[in-house]
Amino acid sequence: MAKATISTETGVALPASGAGRFQGAVGPSSIVLPLGLAFLVLAVWQLYVVIWRVPAVILPSPISITEYIVAHYDILLMHAVPTTVESAAGFLLAVVLGIAIAIVITYSDMAREALYPNLVFFQLIPKIALAPLFIIWLGVGSQSRVAFSVFIAFFPVVIATTAGFLSVDRGILRLCRALTATEWQIFTSVRFPMALPHIFSGMKIAITLAIIGVIIGEFITAQAGLGYLIIFATARADTEVSMAAIVVLCICGLLLYGLVALAEAVANKFYSADSR
């Protein structure tokens, strides 16, 4: 059973400092090892291309891709901005929608029985098959790409958040009610803080899916964005441009993922300080 402390302000049982949070140690090895492996892969890639004289149209070398990014960073940045903004918008909407549905599922047995099977059913539908329909329904603008991004990204948030809300120890909930805490106090001081590890786990999955949703939309209809640039370059057999766009896309994805991880650290620090 998770230990709890009693808030002197609300009289509500709070998770103990650090309780329910992932205590993953971050040391030098967590940075050095991934970077070392990445450099090793890039070195092998570069040697393979040089030794076997692989044509650039088949597989450009990491050095040539880097040189293209440096020389044409303005073009890549121009296409990266709409992709990143739409991905962030789709992600934020997916988080809000996912948490809202999770709250309904948590507090209503009828809603859980009605919604959950349908959510699973929609999740089983191949998402890429529905992308053209979003274009028909919402047009060729950014709204269709953002909507499609939300559609494929909200499910992990719903599942993870619901699991977090329902995993709270019932003994703590009974203690809160015995102390005459309201359901809102219980939610804000107990359920939500203790569900944070689950919520952020779902958010980390959702941010990757949100980017995928935007890229799929750009493959179909956009006139700008990294997805559009990849399709355009591939149609011209310009593999170097495609690879450069993919590298920039990875960088944008890492930045968005890093912001989610930063938000998780801030939330954990805030609730840890609040529980003392």
Rosetta silent file (secondary structure, phi, psi, omega in degrees, C-alpha in Angstrom):
SEQUENCE: MAKATISTETGVALPASGAGRFQGAVGPSSIVLPLGLAFLVLAVWQLYVVIWRVPAVILPSPISITEYIVAHYDILLMHAVPTTVESAAGFLLAVVLGIAIAIVITYSDMAREALYPNLVFFQLIPKIALAPLFIIWLGVGSQSRVAFSVFIAFFPVVIATTAGFLSVDRGILRLCRALTATEWQIFTSVRFPMALPHIFSGMKIAITLAIIGVIIGEFITAQAGLGYLIIFATARADTEVSMAAIVVLCICGLLLYGLVALAEAVANKFYSADSR
SCORE:     score description
SCORE:     0.000 S_00000001
   1 L     0.000  132.578 -178.836    0.000    0.000    0.000 S_00000001
   2 L   -70.149  135.769  178.195    1.400    3.417   -0.937 S_00000001
   3 L   -74.282  153.444 -179.242    2.176    5.644    2.018 S_00000001
   4 E  -140.978  158.153  173.608    0.440    8.977    2.256 S_00000001
   5 E  -116.774  161.699 -178.853    0.638   12.169    4.243 S_00000001
   6 E  -101.508  122.106  179.011   -2.210   14.395    5.380 S_00000001
   7 L   -68.008  129.665  179.279   -2.318   17.856    3.834 S_00000001
   8 L   -73.328  -16.763 -177.923   -2.579   20.523    6.537 S_00000001
   9 L   -89.107  -42.563 -174.531   -4.496   22.778    4.158 S_00000001
  10 L  -108.426  -14.446 -176.204   -7.149   20.438    2.780 S_00000001
  11 L    72.163   18.849 -176.352   -7.161   17.547    5.225 S_00000001
  12 L  -107.062  142.242  178.259   -6.783   15.201    2.270 S_00000001
  13 E   -68.399  127.459  179.926   -4.399   12.269    2.074 S_00000001
  14 E  -113.677  150.541  174.892   -1.581   13.050   -0.324 S_00000001
  15 E   -61.973  141.664  176.771    0.940   10.666   -1.880 S_00000001
  16 L   -63.777  156.362 -177.769    4.222   10.653   -0.013 S_00000001
  17 L   -55.616  120.576  178.939    7.081   12.483   -1.665 S_00000001
  18 L    87.357   -8.077 -178.136    8.188   10.435   -4.617 S_00000001
  19 L   -69.690  138.192  177.302    5.436    7.838   -4.171 S_00000001
  20 L    76.248    3.771 -179.485    4.030    6.466   -7.346 S_00000001
  21 L  -105.426  148.769  178.292    6.735    8.099   -9.464 S_00000001
  22 L   -72.860  121.144 -176.748    9.225    6.344  -11.641 S_00000001
  23 L  -101.062   59.203  179.699   12.583    6.645   -9.937 S_00000001
  24 L   -79.872  126.862 -179.700   14.804    6.085  -12.931 S_00000001
  25 L   -75.691  134.153  177.756   18.389    7.127  -12.286 S_00000001
  26 L  -111.040  108.067 -178.701   19.829    9.501  -14.835 S_00000001
  27 L  -124.690 -176.715  179.417   23.600    9.189  -14.963 S_00000001
  28 L   -57.823  -35.630 -177.368   26.429    9.678  -17.430 S_00000001
  29 H   -64.952  -29.704 -179.865   25.855    6.223  -18.902 S_00000001
  30 H   -70.245  -14.673  177.155   22.285    7.150  -19.894 S_00000001
  31 H  -104.842  -43.974 -175.490   23.765    9.837  -22.155 S_00000001
  32 H   -67.379  -44.669 -175.905   27.087    8.356  -23.201 S_00000001
  33 H   -63.315  -48.330  177.372   25.782    4.933  -24.205 S_00000001
  34 H   -61.570  -41.720  179.334   23.011    6.141  -26.578 S_00000001
  35 H   -66.021  -40.045  178.781   25.321    8.711  -28.152 S_00000001
  36 H   -62.707  -43.056  178.444   28.097    6.158  -28.482 S_00000001
  37 H   -64.921  -40.270  179.449   25.795    3.675  -30.189 S_00000001
  38 H   -62.624  -45.265  179.026   24.486    6.391  -32.525 S_00000001
  39 H   -64.545  -36.334  178.494   28.000    7.433  -33.535 S_00000001
  40 H   -63.843  -44.861  179.084   28.965    3.788  -34.078 S_00000001
  41 H   -62.647  -43.051  179.220   25.984    3.230  -36.383 S_00000001
  42 H   -64.319  -38.514  179.194   26.763    6.425  -38.309 S_00000001
  43 H   -65.766  -43.516  177.486   30.423    5.430  -38.658 S_00000001
  44 H   -63.066  -41.860  177.641   29.507    1.979  -39.990 S_00000001
  45 H   -59.163  -48.352 -179.330   27.001    3.599  -42.348 S_00000001
  46 H   -61.830  -45.031  179.606   29.608    6.046  -43.644 S_00000001
  47 H   -63.749  -41.116  179.969   32.216    3.320  -44.150 S_00000001
  48 H   -61.060  -45.766 -179.003   29.720    1.068  -45.915 S_00000001
  49 H   -64.767  -40.878 -177.432   28.730    3.810  -48.369 S_00000001
  50 H   -72.635  -47.287 -175.521   32.365    4.783  -49.067 S_00000001
  51 H   -66.682  -43.722 -176.674   33.858    1.303  -49.321 S_00000001
  52 L   -91.900    0.803  177.032   31.097   -0.183  -51.447 S_00000001
  53 L    51.919   52.926 -179.286   30.559    3.045  -53.414 S_00000001
  54 L   -72.696  128.595  179.355   26.824    3.023  -52.898 S_00000001
  55 L   -60.676  145.065 -178.971   25.117    5.576  -55.193 S_00000001
  56 L   -62.479  -28.164  179.675   23.607    8.549  -53.399 S_00000001
  57 L   -68.060  -23.555  177.401   20.249    7.829  -54.998 S_00000001
  58 L   -88.902  -53.450 -178.674   20.212    4.510  -53.096 S_00000001
  59 L  -153.385  101.691  176.580   21.780    5.525  -49.797 S_00000001
  60 L   -70.314  155.474 -179.546   23.511    8.872  -49.219 S_00000001
  61 L   -79.711  157.094  176.826   26.229    9.011  -46.593 S_00000001
  62 H   -57.493  -35.593 -179.588   25.714   10.683  -43.207 S_00000001
  63 H   -66.332  -43.430 -179.715   28.294   13.320  -44.141 S_00000001
  64 H   -67.194  -35.230  177.035   26.497   14.265  -47.359 S_00000001
  65 H   -65.549  -43.367  178.461   23.179   14.426  -45.526 S_00000001
  66 H   -62.364  -42.778  179.071   24.726   16.679  -42.871 S_00000001
  67 H   -61.982  -38.359  178.854   26.232   18.908  -45.539 S_00000001
  68 H   -66.810  -41.438  179.763   22.831   19.243  -47.212 S_00000001
  69 H   -61.775  -43.219 -179.751   21.164   20.147  -43.908 S_00000001
  70 H   -65.766  -40.703 -176.077   23.772   22.826  -43.217 S_00000001
  71 H   -75.290  -28.608 -175.330   23.582   24.235  -46.746 S_00000001
  72 L  -124.916   35.284 -177.351   19.775   24.245  -46.957 S_00000001
  73 H   -61.548  -30.848 -178.399   18.745   24.688  -43.336 S_00000001
  74 H   -65.490  -41.588  178.232   16.440   27.566  -44.266 S_00000001
  75 H   -66.798  -44.807 -179.919   14.329   25.395  -46.571 S_00000001
  76 H   -63.751  -40.176  178.861   14.226   22.545  -44.057 S_00000001
  77 H   -65.589  -38.892  178.843   13.302   24.928  -41.252 S_00000001
  78 H   -59.451  -40.039  179.651   10.525   26.428  -43.357 S_00000001
  79 H   -80.866  -24.581 -178.225    8.998   22.961  -43.793 S_00000001
  80 H   -73.532  -31.414 -175.288    9.708   21.905  -40.202 S_00000001
  81 H   -61.268  -53.686 -179.370    7.678   24.739  -38.655 S_00000001
  82 H   -63.191  -36.425  178.566    4.190   23.715  -39.880 S_00000001
  83 H   -63.051  -45.168 -178.301    4.871   20.047  -39.125 S_00000001
  84 H   -67.517  -43.809 -178.770    6.003   20.814  -35.585 S_00000001
  85 H   -64.235  -45.529  179.891    3.192   23.273  -34.855 S_00000001
  86 H   -66.144  -37.384  177.577    0.488   20.925  -36.154 S_00000001
  87 H   -64.650  -43.537  178.665    1.989   17.992  -34.254 S_00000001
  88 H   -63.761  -41.411  178.963    2.048   19.994  -31.025 S_00000001
  89 H   -64.410  -45.867  178.133   -1.551   21.141  -31.565 S_00000001
  90 H   -61.732  -39.589  179.246   -2.739   17.618  -32.285 S_00000001
  91 H   -64.630  -47.423 -178.506   -0.895   16.306  -29.239 S_00000001
  92 H   -62.179  -42.821  177.754   -2.324   18.922  -26.863 S_00000001
  93 H   -65.185  -38.273  178.766   -5.862   18.321  -28.101 S_00000001
  94 H   -64.673  -38.376  178.769   -5.347   14.557  -27.800 S_00000001
  95 H   -65.766  -46.853  179.986   -4.163   14.954  -24.192 S_00000001
  96 H   -61.602  -47.530 -179.845   -7.142   17.124  -23.233 S_00000001
  97 H   -64.036  -43.420 -178.060   -9.599   14.781  -24.953 S_00000001
  98 H   -63.784  -44.550  179.805   -7.920   11.663  -23.577 S_00000001
  99 H   -67.491  -38.282  178.727   -7.865   12.865  -19.970 S_00000001
 100 H   -61.895  -46.082  178.841  -11.474   14.073  -20.213 S_00000001
 101 H   -64.510  -38.676  179.213  -12.654   10.677  -21.482 S_00000001
 102 H   -62.911  -38.206  177.840  -10.572    8.933  -18.806 S_00000001
 103 H   -64.176  -44.047  178.823  -12.258   10.992  -16.076 S_00000001
 104 H   -61.714  -45.597 -179.602  -15.697   10.063  -17.407 S_00000001
 105 H   -63.034  -37.420 -177.296  -14.728    6.385  -17.599 S_00000001
 106 H   -68.372  -41.124 -172.646  -13.296    6.477  -14.075 S_00000001
 107 H   -96.447   -3.233 -179.703  -16.303    8.034  -12.382 S_00000001
 108 L  -133.947  112.934  177.874  -19.097    6.376  -14.365 S_00000001
 109 H   -64.354  -37.879  179.568  -19.472    2.607  -14.633 S_00000001
 110 H   -63.834  -44.190  178.611  -22.111    3.033  -17.325 S_00000001
 111 H   -63.946  -38.370  179.496  -19.830    5.268  -19.387 S_00000001
 112 H   -62.747  -44.302 -179.583  -16.973    2.793  -18.955 S_00000001
 113 H   -68.531  -31.182 -178.496  -19.085   -0.096  -20.221 S_00000001
 114 H   -82.657  -40.025 -172.245  -20.403    1.978  -23.135 S_00000001
 115 H   -86.239  -43.312 -169.919  -17.216    3.755  -24.192 S_00000001
 116 H   -58.307  -48.047  178.822  -14.368    1.348  -23.594 S_00000001
 117 H   -60.629  -36.592  179.206  -15.394   -1.385  -26.090 S_00000001
 118 H   -70.095  -35.412  175.899  -16.000    1.238  -28.767 S_00000001
 119 H   -62.793  -42.508  178.164  -12.636    2.870  -28.104 S_00000001
 120 H   -64.600  -40.203  179.849  -10.935   -0.483  -28.555 S_00000001
 121 H   -61.181  -46.838 -179.969  -12.929   -1.087  -31.738 S_00000001
 122 H   -66.029  -30.934  179.088  -11.863    2.239  -33.254 S_00000001
 123 H   -68.704  -27.337 -179.051   -8.282    1.570  -32.224 S_00000001
 124 H   -77.688  -14.973  179.120   -8.310   -1.661  -34.235 S_00000001
 125 L   -72.235  130.219  175.750   -9.214    0.182  -37.446 S_00000001
 126 L   -59.139  115.059 -171.620   -6.121    0.795  -39.625 S_00000001
 127 H   -63.425  -37.560 -176.199   -5.712    4.526  -39.161 S_00000001
 128 H   -64.147  -23.917  178.691   -4.081    5.237  -42.493 S_00000001
 129 H   -70.307  -21.715 -178.421   -7.210    3.927  -44.232 S_00000001
 130 L   -94.044  -10.905 -177.071   -9.212    6.763  -42.644 S_00000001
 131 H   -56.705  -45.125  178.751   -6.812    9.567  -43.520 S_00000001
 132 H   -61.300  -30.281  179.519   -8.427   10.331  -46.907 S_00000001
 133 H   -67.063  -37.200  177.292  -11.820   10.595  -45.202 S_00000001
 134 H   -63.371  -34.294  177.234  -10.536   13.326  -42.902 S_00000001
 135 H   -65.809  -40.949  179.497   -9.441   15.225  -45.999 S_00000001
 136 H   -66.852  -42.928 -176.405  -12.962   14.876  -47.460 S_00000001
 137 H   -72.482  -40.529 -169.962  -14.659   15.872  -44.206 S_00000001
 138 H  -114.704   -1.775  178.155  -12.402   18.744  -43.153 S_00000001
 139 L    90.637 -175.661 -173.811  -10.726   19.885  -46.355 S_00000001
 140 L   -94.613    4.794 -179.035   -7.098   20.108  -47.389 S_00000001
 141 L   -81.579 -173.453 -177.521   -6.037   22.599  -44.724 S_00000001
 142 H   -66.721  -23.592 -177.686   -4.232   22.049  -41.466 S_00000001
 143 H   -61.960  -35.282  179.108   -7.471   21.267  -39.636 S_00000001
 144 H   -69.470  -38.182  179.457   -7.729   17.858  -41.296 S_00000001
 145 H   -69.603  -41.392  178.192   -4.149   16.960  -40.372 S_00000001
 146 H   -64.984  -42.563  179.608   -4.576   18.123  -36.778 S_00000001
 147 H   -63.045  -42.070  178.208   -7.862   16.221  -36.456 S_00000001
 148 H   -66.232  -36.535  176.523   -6.301   13.058  -37.823 S_00000001
 149 H   -62.379  -44.021  177.243   -3.379   13.514  -35.455 S_00000001
 150 H   -62.000  -41.437 -176.106   -5.785   13.779  -32.519 S_00000001
 151 H   -59.810  -39.758 -176.824   -7.675   10.724  -33.740 S_00000001
 152 H   -93.162   -9.592 -174.943   -4.660    8.434  -33.627 S_00000001
 153 H  -102.679  -18.890 -171.643   -2.969    9.978  -30.563 S_00000001
 154 H   -77.929  -23.678 -173.745   -5.701   10.197  -27.924 S_00000001
 155 H   -60.938  -50.007  178.990   -6.178    6.448  -27.343 S_00000001
 156 H   -61.395  -29.825  177.081   -2.962    5.776  -25.367 S_00000001
 157 H   -67.339  -42.614  178.793   -3.722    8.818  -23.211 S_00000001
 158 H   -60.530  -50.875 -175.543   -7.185    7.450  -22.417 S_00000001
 159 H   -64.520  -47.924 -177.293   -5.925    3.973  -21.558 S_00000001
 160 H   -66.142  -42.715 -178.583   -2.921    5.082  -19.520 S_00000001
 161 H   -66.994  -42.019  177.368   -4.813    7.795  -17.631 S_00000001
 162 H   -60.729  -43.902  177.632   -7.724    5.495  -16.816 S_00000001
 163 H   -60.280  -38.862  178.707   -5.295    2.878  -15.519 S_00000001
 164 H   -67.093  -43.414  179.558   -3.662    5.527  -13.360 S_00000001
 165 H   -64.214  -39.291 -176.466   -6.929    6.800  -11.903 S_00000001
 166 H   -82.115  -10.631 -177.902   -8.174    3.291  -11.135 S_00000001
 167 L   -88.594   -2.532  179.864   -4.885    2.127   -9.625 S_00000001
 168 L   -64.636  134.737 -178.481   -5.131    4.426   -6.593 S_00000001
 169 L   -58.987  128.496 -177.942   -5.197    2.421   -3.388 S_00000001
 170 H   -66.074  -25.869  177.358   -8.761    2.123   -2.133 S_00000001
 171 H   -63.923  -39.151  177.510   -7.551    2.477    1.450 S_00000001
 172 H   -66.265  -40.687  179.333   -6.331    5.982    0.690 S_00000001
 173 H   -63.855  -41.334  178.208   -9.658    6.843   -0.966 S_00000001
 174 H   -64.561  -38.044  177.892  -11.591    5.568    2.074 S_00000001
 175 H   -63.594  -41.355  178.420   -9.340    7.622    4.347 S_00000001
 176 H   -61.489  -44.890 -179.384  -10.015   10.744    2.297 S_00000001
 177 H   -67.974  -33.787  177.401  -13.775   10.212    2.466 S_00000001
 178 H   -65.876  -27.756  176.991  -13.559    9.546    6.186 S_00000001
 179 L   -88.511   13.579  176.883  -11.897   12.949    6.504 S_00000001
 180 L    62.391   30.732  175.542  -14.915   14.436    4.639 S_00000001
 181 L   -73.886  143.063  176.640  -12.905   15.342    1.569 S_00000001
 182 L   -77.143  163.943  178.292  -14.961   16.180   -1.512 S_00000001
 183 H   -62.547  -32.974  177.587  -14.569   14.220   -4.737 S_00000001
 184 H   -66.633  -41.884  176.845  -12.877   17.251   -6.279 S_00000001
 185 H   -63.563  -40.874  178.808  -10.342   17.350   -3.439 S_00000001
 186 H   -63.477  -41.030 -178.761   -9.751   13.632   -3.792 S_00000001
 187 H   -66.446  -49.605 -174.431   -9.230   13.996   -7.527 S_00000001
 188 H   -73.900  -28.411 -174.874   -6.864   16.984   -7.389 S_00000001
 189 H  -102.971  -16.694 -176.595   -4.909   15.847   -4.317 S_00000001
 190 H  -126.391  -63.489 -174.336   -4.863   12.068   -4.668 S_00000001
 191 H   -59.636  -51.390 -175.953   -6.062   10.551   -7.943 S_00000001
 192 H   -65.439  -49.267  179.195   -4.374   12.966  -10.303 S_00000001
 193 H   -60.210  -40.385 -177.268   -0.971   13.179   -8.557 S_00000001
 194 H   -75.650  -17.960  178.208   -0.753    9.410   -8.131 S_00000001
 195 H   -90.808   -3.568 -175.959   -1.787    8.845  -11.755 S_00000001
 196 H   -55.260  -42.869  178.233    0.917   11.128  -13.152 S_00000001
 197 H   -58.844  -39.478  178.006    3.347    8.305  -14.075 S_00000001
 198 H   -68.017  -43.965 -177.601    0.583    6.632  -16.101 S_00000001
 199 H   -60.027  -47.546 -177.821   -0.549    9.909  -17.673 S_00000001
 200 H   -71.674  -27.548  173.110    2.919   10.854  -18.841 S_00000001
 201 H   -62.999  -44.622  176.937    3.549    7.348  -20.130 S_00000001
 202 H   -65.388  -36.476 -179.942    0.495    7.752  -22.338 S_00000001
 203 H   -66.965  -36.398  179.972    1.592   11.248  -23.340 S_00000001
 204 H   -67.221  -33.739  174.197    5.023   10.018  -24.439 S_00000001
 205 H   -72.676  -40.135 -175.898    3.363    7.507  -26.736 S_00000001
 206 H   -64.297  -35.874 -177.342    0.833   10.086  -27.909 S_00000001
 207 H   -65.912  -35.971  177.133    3.451   12.626  -28.995 S_00000001
 208 H   -69.155  -39.573  179.151    5.009   10.126  -31.393 S_00000001
 209 H   -68.887  -34.291  178.514    1.600    9.175  -32.777 S_00000001
 210 H   -62.865  -41.444  178.114    0.651   12.838  -33.179 S_00000001
 211 H   -65.034  -42.073  178.535    3.706   13.408  -35.364 S_00000001
 212 H   -60.479  -42.377  179.970    2.895   10.312  -37.402 S_00000001
 213 H   -61.196  -42.256  179.217   -0.657   11.557  -37.932 S_00000001
 214 H   -67.031  -41.862 -179.791    0.531   14.926  -39.238 S_00000001
 215 H   -62.831  -41.978  177.667    3.101   13.321  -41.539 S_00000001
 216 H   -60.789  -43.623  177.375    0.472   10.993  -43.018 S_00000001
 217 H   -61.865  -38.600  178.604   -1.756   14.001  -43.640 S_00000001
 218 H   -70.223  -30.086  174.963    1.105   15.838  -45.311 S_00000001
 219 H   -60.343  -34.464 -171.755    1.770   12.830  -47.509 S_00000001
 220 H   -87.750  -43.989 -166.834   -1.768   13.118  -48.856 S_00000001
 221 L  -136.671  -13.330 -170.787   -2.593   16.782  -49.223 S_00000001
 222 L   -72.927  156.475  172.696   -0.122   19.332  -47.832 S_00000001
 223 L  -110.380    6.222  177.339    1.821   21.870  -49.862 S_00000001
 224 L  -157.226  162.627 -178.362    4.329   22.409  -47.081 S_00000001
 225 L   113.442  160.550 -177.641    5.806   20.431  -44.212 S_00000001
 226 H   -66.758  -34.118  176.662    8.421   17.739  -43.819 S_00000001
 227 H   -63.466  -43.337  176.187    6.015   15.036  -44.976 S_00000001
 228 H   -61.823  -42.315 -179.510    5.360   16.962  -48.167 S_00000001
 229 H   -64.042  -39.232  179.162    9.103   17.481  -48.666 S_00000001
 230 H   -63.799  -46.150  179.619    9.779   13.758  -48.231 S_00000001
 231 H   -64.625  -43.082 -179.165    7.137   12.803  -50.799 S_00000001
 232 H   -62.529  -45.190 -179.246    8.264   15.497  -53.222 S_00000001
 233 H   -68.493  -38.115  179.316   11.923   14.458  -52.983 S_00000001
 234 H   -64.402  -38.533  178.971   11.108   10.762  -53.255 S_00000001
 235 H   -63.826  -26.388  177.978    9.119   11.368  -56.442 S_00000001
 236 L   -96.207    7.764 -178.454   12.258   12.967  -57.900 S_00000001
 237 L    58.434   31.592  178.776   14.473   10.137  -56.619 S_00000001
 238 L   -98.382   80.492 -174.717   16.350   12.687  -54.496 S_00000001
 239 H   -64.595  -32.322 -179.388   17.138   10.411  -51.575 S_00000001
 240 H   -61.615  -42.659  178.381   19.509   12.904  -49.988 S_00000001
 241 H   -66.316  -42.672  178.697   16.723   15.452  -49.550 S_00000001
 242 H   -59.872  -45.725 -179.648   14.366   12.796  -48.207 S_00000001
 243 H   -65.862  -38.909  177.811   16.927   11.628  -45.669 S_00000001
 244 H   -62.343  -42.281  178.115   17.706   15.203  -44.639 S_00000001
 245 H   -64.073  -37.972  178.607   13.991   15.840  -44.063 S_00000001
 246 H   -65.929  -39.981  177.635   13.750   12.647  -42.019 S_00000001
 247 H   -62.085  -45.720  178.772   16.702   13.734  -39.867 S_00000001
 248 H   -63.586  -38.587  177.431   15.086   17.110  -39.221 S_00000001
 249 H   -61.416  -41.008  177.503   11.806   15.345  -38.446 S_00000001
 250 H   -63.202  -40.258  178.743   13.609   13.195  -35.874 S_00000001
 251 H   -63.561  -44.137  177.785   15.108   16.305  -34.297 S_00000001
 252 H   -62.020  -42.070  178.349   11.673   17.953  -34.088 S_00000001
 253 H   -62.834  -41.230  178.089   10.239   14.779  -32.577 S_00000001
 254 H   -64.352  -38.412  178.378   13.013   14.630  -29.982 S_00000001
 255 H   -63.700  -44.996  179.011   12.387   18.258  -29.047 S_00000001
 256 H   -65.807  -41.555  177.538    8.660   17.639  -28.539 S_00000001
 257 H   -62.873  -39.883  178.673    9.366   14.437  -26.611 S_00000001
 258 H   -63.437  -35.745  177.105   11.873   16.343  -24.493 S_00000001
 259 H   -65.581  -37.575  176.154    9.234   18.949  -23.657 S_00000001
 260 H   -64.559  -44.905  178.547    6.918   16.187  -22.456 S_00000001
 261 H   -62.353  -38.564  177.344    9.720   14.730  -20.327 S_00000001
 262 H   -64.761  -42.434  177.819   10.445   18.212  -18.939 S_00000001
 263 H   -62.022  -37.376  177.840    6.771   18.700  -18.085 S_00000001
 264 H   -63.416  -44.032  179.548    6.847   15.348  -16.278 S_00000001
 265 H   -63.297  -41.287  179.691    9.861   16.413  -14.214 S_00000001
 266 H   -65.592  -42.913 -179.939    8.218   19.729  -13.324 S_00000001
 267 H   -64.411  -43.339  178.943    4.943   18.030  -12.355 S_00000001
 268 H   -62.658  -40.953  179.646    6.728   15.463  -10.207 S_00000001
 269 H   -66.663  -40.088 -179.156    8.733   18.195   -8.489 S_00000001
 270 H   -63.622  -49.073 -176.993    5.628   20.297   -7.910 S_00000001
 271 H   -73.533  -27.686  174.930    3.571   17.508   -6.352 S_00000001
 272 H   -67.327  -42.572  177.873    6.539   16.237   -4.345 S_00000001
 273 H   -67.553  -35.362 -178.132    7.015   19.698   -2.851 S_00000001
 274 H   -70.126  -26.311 -176.123    3.269   20.060   -2.294 S_00000001
 275 L   -86.161   -8.432 -179.142    3.074   16.786   -0.354 S_00000001
 276 L   -82.314    0.000    0.000    5.769   17.787    2.144 S_00000001
